[in-house]
Amino acid sequence: MTKTFQAVGFTEIDVQPFYRANDYFAFFIPAFIIVTLYENVCRWLNLRALASGFVISARKPLDSTHG
């Protein structure tokens, strides 16, 4: 996603991984515990590719032709 944002002119790109998919399994406690443990290990090892989502913030400079 960083490369895509850069390709269209965004700067100051910050990508934060999100590891909280366990809420989807709250109805079944064994699955909830397994997913929670899995996500905590992924967060601890910084396995960004295995995150359940991402929060991306970026800034796009004003185009001088439209100023």
C-alpha positions as CSV (number, residue, x, y, z in Angstrom):
1,M,0.0,0.0,0.0
2,T,2.9,2.4,0.7
3,K,4.1,2.0,-2.9
4,T,0.6,2.6,-4.2
5,F,0.2,5.8,-2.1
6,Q,3.6,7.0,-3.2
7,A,2.8,6.4,-6.9
8,V,-0.2,8.7,-6.8
9,G,1.7,11.5,-4.9
10,F,1.0,11.0,-1.2
11,T,3.8,11.7,1.3
12,E,4.2,11.2,5.1
13,I,2.7,7.7,4.7
14,D,2.2,5.9,8.0
15,V,0.9,2.3,7.9
16,Q,0.0,0.7,11.3
17,P,-1.0,-3.0,11.5
18,F,-4.2,-3.9,13.3
19,Y,-4.4,-7.2,15.1
20,R,-7.9,-7.5,16.5
21,A,-9.9,-10.0,14.5
22,N,-10.7,-12.0,17.6
23,D,-13.9,-10.1,18.2
24,Y,-15.5,-12.1,15.3
25,F,-15.1,-15.2,17.4
26,A,-16.5,-14.0,20.7
27,F,-19.5,-16.4,20.4
28,F,-17.1,-19.4,20.5
29,I,-14.6,-19.1,23.4
30,P,-12.1,-21.7,22.2
31,A,-11.7,-20.0,18.8
32,F,-11.6,-16.6,20.5
33,I,-8.7,-17.7,22.6
34,I,-6.8,-19.4,19.7
35,V,-7.2,-16.3,17.5
36,T,-6.2,-14.0,20.3
37,L,-3.0,-16.0,21.0
38,Y,-2.2,-16.1,17.3
39,E,-2.7,-12.3,16.9
40,N,-0.6,-11.6,20.0
41,V,2.3,-13.7,18.6
42,C,2.0,-11.9,15.2
43,R,2.1,-8.5,17.0
44,W,5.0,-9.6,19.2
45,L,7.0,-10.8,16.1
46,N,5.9,-7.8,14.1
47,L,4.5,-10.0,11.3
48,R,2.8,-7.2,9.5
49,A,1.7,-9.4,6.5
50,L,-0.4,-11.5,8.9
51,A,-2.2,-8.5,10.5
52,S,-6.0,-8.5,10.3
53,G,-6.0,-5.0,8.9
54,F,-4.2,-1.7,8.6
55,V,-4.7,1.9,9.5
56,I,-3.1,4.1,6.9
57,S,-2.6,7.8,7.1
58,A,-1.0,9.9,4.4
59,R,-0.8,13.5,3.2
60,K,-1.1,14.6,-0.4
61,P,0.5,18.0,-1.2
62,L,-1.7,20.6,-2.8
63,D,-1.4,20.7,-6.5
64,S,0.1,24.0,-7.5
65,T,-2.1,24.2,-10.7
66,H,-5.2,24.1,-8.5
67,G,-4.0,26.5,-5.9
